[in-house]
Amino acid sequence: MFVVPGDTESLYIGIGTPNPWHNPTYIFARPFSIAVLFLVLGAYFDGLAKQHSVRRLVAIAAVAILSMWAKPSFLMSLLPAVAVFFLWKSASSTRLSLKYTVAVGLALLPALLPLMTIEAAVYGGASQEGGVILTWGSVWKLYSANIPLSILAGMAFPLYIVGVYRSGITPLMTVALMNFIIATLIYYFLAEKGFRFTHANFSWGYLSSMYFMFLAAIEMFLFRPAGGRIIRGFGWMLLAGHLGSGLYYFVKLLQGGSYL
């Protein structure tokens, strides 16, 4: 993130951070999130090579269930992102069959079971103290005076890399970008009614999407160089700025400051 004075009432909810250290369920879910994303990408490359692995599909199903059980936020945006990615690739290339795309989708389908269980436990009864509503950025606006500026402050480096590489982005970045867009829309348009309204629980998917955007952007920047010295130099400046802001946030927590 970049800290923007006067822009936000909250660093981790307003601007966002890929690494909120105060939330144990987010940290617990991280390994499962990483595993399910890379297993899905592995399945994509299996499909291109016509080497369909039943073992990988079983692993996807198992890890996706664990990821959803640990914290459902990430898969709420990743599942539609993967669906769009595979359908797009199967429609634009004869190397990836629609049959295999459906198989990957079926492997991810059992992950909806823990989501249904969590939904019933949290919103059971559908009283005024529970449930999901549509908003127009109402929750995000509680923590940011300028949402586009907050997004730019939190995502300057990954978005810069997407702009530099454009059509040459990797499958990892493609999925990460789709996931980021969907997670942003979820955070902006959905909220919980009742006492949870201000908790911004739909921001967790957005924070997870930031992590994978940074992961994909750093991988491309370091191992797939593009552009001249000025372009790469500016990229290093942005990355250093994010690192400096992240260290500021971490030190703030170590000194006993609020995670907000």
Secondary structure, 3 states (H helix, E strand, C coil): CCCCCCCECCHHHHHHCCCCCCCHHHHHHHHHHHHHHHHHHHHHHHHHCCCCCHHHHHHHHHHHHHHHHHCCHHHHHHHHHHHHHHHHHHHHCCCCCHHHHHHHHHHHHHHHHHHHHHHHHHHCCCCCCCCEEECCCCCHHHHECCHHHHHHHHHHHHHHHHHHHHHHCCHHHHHHHHHHHHHHHHHHHEEECHHHHHHCCCHHHHHHHHHHHHHHHHHHHHHCCCCCHHHHHHHHHHHHHHHHHHHHHHHHHHCCCCCC
